[in-house]
Amino acid sequence: TICRAEDADAVRKLLLSGKYADAADIAEAAEKTQPEIEDWPLLRIEAMMAVGKYPEAKEVLTAALERFPYALRLRLAGGRHLLRCAWPESST
């Protein structure tokens, strides 16, 4: 589990450095091998929303909520998604 946390932290660092496509690709690959970890779809959603891929982020969110129906962090990501879609100019 420490390795998994370090991997997620590495993807977060990519997001912070603006490497959104790399972050999304790594999170997607990790999600396939570690589907029990909710960080991966969260990181994918964050990367997709950062580049305006709102429909794709919604698909990832919907699938993740089916797997993790009680995940508060995913529900908060859904709220951020709705806000960015409704008011994209305020998504800073």
C-alpha positions in Angstrom: 0.0 0.0 0.0 2.9 2.4 0.5 3.9 1.8 -3.1 0.4 2.6 -4.2 0.4 5.8 -2.2 3.7 6.8 -3.7 2.4 6.1 -7.2 -0.6 8.3 -6.6 1.6 11.0 -5.2 3.7 10.8 -8.3 0.6 11.4 -10.4 -0.4 14.3 -8.2 3.0 15.8 -8.9 2.4 15.5 -12.6 -0.9 17.3 -12.2 0.7 20.1 -10.3 3.4 20.5 -12.9 0.7 20.7 -15.7 1.4 17.3 -17.3 -2.3 16.5 -17.5 -2.1 14.0 -20.3 0.7 12.0 -18.6 -1.2 12.0 -15.3 -4.4 10.8 -17.0 -2.6 8.0 -18.9 -0.8 6.8 -15.8 -3.9 6.9 -13.6 -5.9 5.0 -16.3 -3.3 2.3 -16.5 -3.1 2.0 -12.7 -6.9 1.9 -12.4 -6.9 -1.2 -14.6 -4.4 -3.1 -12.4 -5.6 -1.6 -9.0 -9.4 -1.1 -9.5 -10.0 -1.2 -5.7 -8.2 2.2 -5.2 -10.5 5.2 -5.7 -7.5 7.6 -6.1 -7.0 6.5 -9.7 -10.4 7.7 -11.1 -10.1 10.8 -9.0 -6.8 11.7 -10.5 -8.1 10.9 -14.0 -11.1 13.2 -13.4 -8.8 16.0 -12.2 -6.6 15.7 -15.2 -9.5 15.6 -17.7 -11.2 18.6 -16.1 -7.9 20.6 -16.1 -7.9 20.4 -19.9 -11.6 20.9 -20.4 -12.6 17.3 -21.1 -15.7 17.5 -19.1 -17.8 14.8 -20.9 -14.9 12.3 -20.5 -14.5 13.3 -16.8 -18.2 12.7 -16.3 -18.0 9.2 -17.8 -15.1 8.3 -15.5 -17.0 9.8 -12.5 -20.1 7.9 -13.3 -18.3 4.6 -13.6 -16.3 5.3 -10.4 -19.4 6.1 -8.4 -20.9 2.7 -9.5 -17.8 1.0 -8.0 -17.5 3.3 -5.0 -21.0 4.5 -4.2 -20.2 5.9 -0.8 -16.9 7.7 -1.7 -17.2 11.2 -0.5 -14.1 12.4 -2.5 -15.8 11.2 -5.7 -19.0 12.9 -4.9 -17.1 16.2 -4.2 -15.3 15.7 -7.6 -18.8 15.4 -9.1 -19.8 18.7 -7.6 -16.7 20.4 -8.9 -17.5 18.9 -12.4 -21.0 20.4 -12.3 -19.7 23.8 -11.3 -17.1 23.8 -14.0 -19.6 22.8 -16.6 -22.1 25.5 -15.4 -19.6 28.3 -14.9 -16.4 27.4 -16.8 -14.9 30.9 -16.5 -14.9 30.5 -12.7 -12.9 27.2 -12.7 -9.6 28.6 -11.6 
